Amino acid sequence: MTGRDLQPERLDTLLEALAEFRYHLRSFLQFSEQVAQDHHLRPRQHQLLLQIAGAPEGSVATINFLADRLGLRQNSLGELADRSEAEGLVRRVENPPTGGARCCRLPRKGCRCWTRWRPATPASWTSSGRN
């Protein structure tokens, strides 16, 4: 289906919804970047910690998994994990269920960072049920 196949009022509704989604997506990205900066982290480190902490139940935060979630190449994610591990934000551990593939966990410092960020959730998310 293309834009030409939609009736004008449906196309207007679709465009309005897309514009609104894009606005909220950009607002989240700006918020995320500011939170990272406020805590002396790079935005990618914030995103890495978010993906480790928020991995779906049953998922293992391997380099492959995290690279896919962050849209990075495996070697780039490996370098990010190395820097984050050197700063004590991430810990790599062996994970027997994946056949020995190492996975990333949040050590105490990474968990402390995460709990400090949670109260900084934008008020607009809590009022609309996004929190």
Backbone as JSON, one array per atom type, in Angstrom:
{
  "sequence": "MTGRDLQPERLDTLLEALAEFRYHLRSFLQFSEQVAQDHHLRPRQHQLLLQIAGAPEGSVATINFLADRLGLRQNSLGELADRSEAEGLVRRVENPPTGGARCCRLPRKGCRCWTRWRPATPASWTSSGRN",
  "N": [[0.85, -1.17, 0.0], [0.59, 2.19, -0.85], [1.11, 5.75, -0.32], [-0.51, 6.9, -2.19], [-2.62, 5.17, -2.33], [-4.17, 5.64, -0.14], [-6.97, 7.33, 1.31], [-7.34, 10.89, 1.37], [-7.89, 11.93, 4.01], [-7.18, 9.78, 5.63], [-4.49, 9.56, 5.0], [-3.59, 11.99, 6.02], [-4.03, 11.53, 8.75], [-2.27, 9.41, 9.19], [0.2, 10.66, 8.58], [0.23, 12.6, 10.59], [0.36, 10.95, 12.87], [2.87, 9.73, 12.42], [4.54, 11.99, 12.52], [4.15, 12.75, 15.17], [5.11, 10.48, 16.52], [7.81, 10.61, 15.71], [8.56, 13.01, 16.94], [8.33, 12.31, 19.7], [10.21, 10.24, 19.79], [12.61, 11.63, 19.19], [12.6, 13.35, 21.4], [12.99, 11.51, 23.47], [15.58, 10.58, 22.78], [17.09, 12.93, 23.12], [16.69, 13.33, 25.87], [17.89, 10.98, 26.87], [20.55, 11.35, 26.05], [21.16, 13.62, 27.58], [20.89, 12.66, 30.21], [22.97, 10.78, 30.24], [25.16, 12.5, 29.88], [24.91, 14.07, 32.2], [25.68, 12.23, 34.08], [28.28, 11.8, 33.51], [28.88, 10.05, 31.42], [29.22, 8.52, 28.2], [26.8, 8.79, 25.56], [26.43, 6.27, 24.23], [27.32, 4.49, 26.17], [25.35, 4.78, 28.09], [23.2, 3.77, 26.63], [24.08, 1.15, 26.3], [24.1, 0.19, 28.97], [21.36, 0.4, 29.47], [20.35, -1.53, 27.66], [21.48, -3.87, 28.7], [20.43, -3.93, 31.32], [17.72, -3.95, 30.69], [17.23, -6.21, 29.18], [15.17, -8.61, 27.59], [13.38, -11.12, 29.44], [14.91, -14.25, 29.65], [16.67, -13.71, 27.63], [20.12, -13.39, 26.75], [22.71, -11.24, 27.42], [24.8, -11.09, 25.28], [27.68, -10.2, 23.27], [26.91, -10.28, 20.57], [24.08, -10.1, 20.8], [23.82, -7.57, 22.07], [25.1, -5.9, 20.21], [23.34, -6.1, 18.07], [21.02, -4.99, 19.24], [21.86, -2.36, 19.69], [22.5, -1.53, 17.21], [25.09, -1.7, 16.22], [28.29, -2.76, 14.92], [29.82, -5.9, 15.71], [32.53, -5.71, 16.52], [32.73, -3.01, 17.18], [30.9, -2.86, 19.29], [32.21, -4.56, 21.05], [34.48, -3.02, 21.65], [33.23, -0.85, 22.92], [32.16, -2.22, 25.12], [34.57, -3.03, 26.29], [35.7, -0.54, 27.08], [33.7, 0.29, 28.84], [33.82, -1.75, 30.71], [36.37, -1.33, 31.74], [35.9, 0.98, 33.11], [34.36, 0.06, 35.13], [31.63, -0.23, 34.78], [30.43, -2.31, 33.46], [30.53, -5.87, 33.43], [32.14, -8.64, 32.11], [31.25, -11.98, 31.8], [31.6, -15.56, 31.83], [29.27, -17.65, 30.15], [27.77, -20.45, 30.45], [25.26, -21.6, 29.35], [25.17, -20.59, 26.75], [27.05, -21.91, 25.34], [29.57, -21.16, 26.12], [29.93, -18.57, 25.23], [30.73, -15.26, 26.06], [29.03, -13.05, 28.28], [27.52, -9.88, 29.1], [27.18, -8.23, 32.16], [25.72, -6.17, 34.73], [27.78, -4.8, 37.08], [28.11, -3.81, 40.53], [28.65, -0.97, 40.41], [27.59, -0.27, 37.86], [24.91, -0.92, 38.31], [24.3, 0.92, 40.32], [24.52, 3.31, 38.9], [22.39, 2.96, 37.18], [20.14, 2.92, 38.93], [20.21, 5.52, 39.82], [19.44, 6.9, 37.55], [16.79, 6.23, 37.04], [14.83, 7.8, 38.54], [14.87, 10.07, 36.97], [13.07, 10.04, 34.88], [11.14, 11.41, 32.27], [8.34, 13.47, 33.07], [6.18, 13.47, 31.33], [6.07, 10.87, 30.37], [5.26, 9.29, 32.51], [2.69, 10.2, 32.96], [1.42, 9.38, 30.71], [1.51, 6.69, 30.76], [3.87, 5.48, 29.93], [5.94, 4.79, 31.59]],
  "CA": [[0.0, 0.0, 0.0], [1.35, 3.43, -0.92], [0.38, 6.95, 0.07], [-1.53, 7.18, -3.21], [-3.75, 4.27, -2.12], [-4.95, 6.08, 1.02], [-7.81, 8.49, 1.15], [-6.63, 12.05, 1.92], [-8.03, 12.07, 5.47], [-6.38, 8.71, 6.25], [-3.09, 9.94, 4.83], [-3.34, 13.06, 7.0], [-3.97, 10.89, 10.06], [-1.02, 8.65, 9.22], [1.31, 11.61, 8.66], [0.18, 13.2, 11.93], [0.86, 9.94, 13.81], [4.3, 9.59, 12.2], [5.19, 13.19, 13.03], [4.08, 12.68, 16.64], [6.06, 9.44, 16.92], [9.16, 11.14, 15.5], [8.77, 14.01, 18.0], [8.58, 11.6, 20.97], [11.48, 9.52, 19.65], [13.69, 12.61, 19.33], [12.58, 13.8, 22.79], [13.64, 10.47, 24.27], [17.01, 10.58, 22.49], [17.68, 14.1, 23.79], [16.66, 13.03, 27.3], [18.88, 9.95, 27.12], [21.87, 11.97, 25.92], [21.36, 14.52, 28.71], [21.11, 11.82, 31.4], [24.33, 10.25, 30.12], [26.08, 13.61, 30.13], [24.79, 14.45, 33.62], [26.36, 11.2, 34.89], [29.65, 11.69, 33.01], [28.98, 8.89, 30.54], [28.93, 8.74, 26.79], [25.45, 8.28, 25.25], [26.45, 4.84, 23.91], [27.43, 3.73, 27.42], [24.0, 4.8, 28.67], [22.39, 2.84, 25.85], [24.57, -0.19, 26.62], [23.57, -0.18, 30.29], [19.92, 0.22, 29.31], [20.08, -2.81, 27.01], [21.83, -4.96, 29.62], [19.45, -3.93, 32.41], [16.36, -4.17, 30.19], [17.14, -7.35, 28.26], [13.97, -9.41, 27.84], [13.58, -12.34, 30.22], [15.34, -15.37, 28.83], [17.73, -13.27, 26.73], [21.45, -13.31, 27.32], [23.34, -10.03, 26.89], [26.08, -11.38, 24.63], [28.13, -9.15, 22.36], [26.03, -10.33, 19.39], [22.77, -9.58, 21.19], [23.92, -6.14, 22.33], [25.41, -5.23, 18.95], [22.08, -6.04, 17.32], [20.11, -4.06, 19.92], [22.36, -0.99, 19.58], [22.76, -1.22, 15.81], [26.54, -1.57, 16.04], [29.02, -3.96, 14.53], [30.29, -6.63, 16.89], [33.81, -5.19, 17.01], [32.47, -1.71, 17.82], [30.29, -3.15, 20.58], [33.28, -5.11, 21.88], [35.29, -1.89, 22.13], [32.4, -0.14, 23.89], [32.12, -3.05, 26.33], [35.9, -2.95, 26.9], [35.82, 0.76, 27.76], [32.75, 0.3, 29.96], [34.33, -2.67, 31.72], [37.52, -0.67, 32.36], [35.36, 2.0, 34.02], [33.6, -0.61, 36.16], [30.19, -0.15, 34.51], [30.0, -3.59, 32.88], [31.43, -6.99, 33.71], [31.93, -9.77, 31.19], [31.34, -13.26, 32.49], [31.33, -16.74, 31.01], [27.86, -18.02, 30.21], [27.69, -21.83, 29.94], [24.12, -21.95, 28.5], [25.35, -20.18, 25.35], [28.19, -22.62, 24.79], [30.81, -20.48, 26.48], [29.97, -17.17, 24.8], [30.73, -14.36, 27.21], [27.91, -12.12, 28.31], [27.76, -8.68, 29.9], [26.32, -8.02, 33.33], [25.97, -4.91, 35.44], [28.31, -4.93, 38.42], [27.52, -2.86, 41.5], [28.73, 0.41, 39.91], [26.62, -0.11, 36.78], [23.58, -0.93, 38.92], [24.12, 2.2, 41.03], [24.24, 4.31, 37.87], [21.04, 2.74, 36.66], [19.11, 3.33, 39.9], [20.2, 6.99, 39.88], [18.77, 7.45, 36.38], [15.36, 5.92, 37.0], [13.97, 8.92, 38.93], [14.94, 11.15, 35.99], [12.17, 9.76, 33.77], [10.3, 12.57, 31.99], [6.99, 13.43, 33.63], [5.2, 13.18, 30.28], [5.96, 9.43, 30.2], [4.51, 8.7, 33.6], [1.28, 10.58, 32.84], [0.82, 8.69, 29.57], [1.64, 5.27, 30.94], [5.07, 4.94, 29.3], [6.96, 4.45, 32.58]],
  "C": [[0.89, 1.23, 0.0], [0.49, 4.58, -0.46], [-0.71, 7.29, -0.92], [-2.77, 6.32, -3.01], [-4.65, 4.72, -0.97], [-5.83, 7.27, 0.66], [-7.12, 9.67, 1.84], [-6.73, 12.18, 3.45], [-7.25, 10.98, 6.21], [-4.9, 9.0, 6.14], [-2.71, 11.03, 5.82], [-3.18, 12.48, 8.4], [-2.67, 10.12, 10.23], [0.17, 9.59, 9.36], [1.37, 12.28, 10.03], [0.75, 12.23, 12.97], [2.37, 9.75, 13.65], [5.07, 10.79, 12.74], [5.22, 13.18, 14.56], [5.06, 11.64, 17.18], [7.48, 9.95, 16.81], [9.5, 12.18, 16.58], [9.11, 13.31, 19.33], [9.88, 10.82, 20.93], [12.64, 10.49, 19.85], [13.75, 13.14, 20.77], [13.27, 12.78, 23.7], [15.15, 10.47, 24.04], [17.71, 11.76, 23.15], [17.74, 13.87, 25.3], [17.76, 12.03, 27.65], [20.3, 10.52, 27.05], [22.17, 12.88, 27.1], [21.62, 13.73, 30.0], [22.53, 11.26, 31.39], [25.34, 11.34, 30.45], [26.07, 14.02, 31.6], [25.54, 13.48, 34.52], [27.75, 10.88, 34.36], [29.88, 10.41, 32.2], [28.76, 9.34, 29.1], [27.52, 8.18, 26.51], [25.43, 6.79, 24.94], [26.58, 3.99, 25.17], [26.07, 3.67, 28.11], [23.12, 3.79, 27.96], [22.79, 1.39, 26.13], [24.01, -0.66, 27.96], [22.07, -0.41, 30.23], [19.61, -1.15, 28.7], [20.43, -3.99, 27.91], [20.77, -5.06, 30.71], [18.05, -4.32, 31.93], [16.24, -5.33, 29.22], [15.91, -8.19, 28.6], [14.31, -10.69, 28.62], [13.91, -13.49, 29.28], [16.41, -15.01, 27.81], [19.05, -13.21, 27.48], [22.16, -12.14, 26.63], [24.75, -10.34, 26.36], [26.46, -10.19, 23.75], [27.24, -9.12, 21.11], [24.67, -9.71, 19.68], [22.82, -8.06, 21.34], [24.25, -5.35, 21.07], [24.14, -5.07, 18.11], [21.14, -4.99, 17.93], [20.54, -2.6, 19.77], [22.65, -0.59, 18.13], [24.23, -0.98, 15.52], [27.11, -2.86, 15.48], [29.58, -4.61, 15.79], [31.6, -6.06, 17.42], [33.64, -3.84, 17.68], [31.84, -1.91, 19.2], [31.32, -3.71, 21.54], [34.15, -4.01, 22.47], [34.52, -1.07, 23.16], [32.34, -0.91, 25.21], [33.47, -3.02, 27.05], [36.06, -1.66, 27.69], [34.91, 0.81, 28.99], [33.21, -0.62, 31.07], [35.51, -2.04, 32.46], [37.07, 0.4, 33.36], [34.49, 1.39, 35.12], [32.09, -0.6, 35.97], [29.6, -1.48, 34.06], [31.01, -4.64, 33.29], [31.11, -8.09, 32.72], [32.17, -11.05, 31.97], [31.09, -14.39, 31.5], [29.87, -17.13, 31.2], [27.69, -19.41, 29.61], [26.46, -22.14, 29.07], [24.28, -21.56, 27.04], [26.56, -20.86, 24.73], [29.5, -21.9, 25.04], [30.91, -19.05, 25.99], [29.88, -16.27, 26.03], [29.52, -13.43, 27.13], [28.27, -10.95, 29.22], [26.72, -8.6, 31.01], [26.63, -6.65, 33.91], [26.54, -5.21, 36.81], [27.7, -3.86, 39.31], [27.53, -1.43, 40.97], [27.72, 0.66, 38.79], [25.2, -0.09, 37.31], [23.29, 0.38, 39.65], [23.82, 3.31, 40.04], [22.8, 4.19, 37.41], [19.98, 3.21, 37.65], [19.09, 4.84, 40.07], [19.44, 7.58, 38.71], [17.26, 7.28, 36.43], [14.48, 7.07, 37.46], [13.94, 10.05, 37.92], [14.05, 10.91, 34.78], [11.28, 10.98, 33.53], [8.88, 12.4, 32.5], [5.95, 13.08, 32.58], [5.04, 11.68, 30.06], [5.1, 8.83, 31.28], [3.03, 9.03, 33.46], [0.61, 9.86, 31.68], [1.0, 7.19, 29.63], [2.88, 4.66, 30.31], [6.11, 4.5, 30.32], [6.73, 3.09, 33.15]]
}
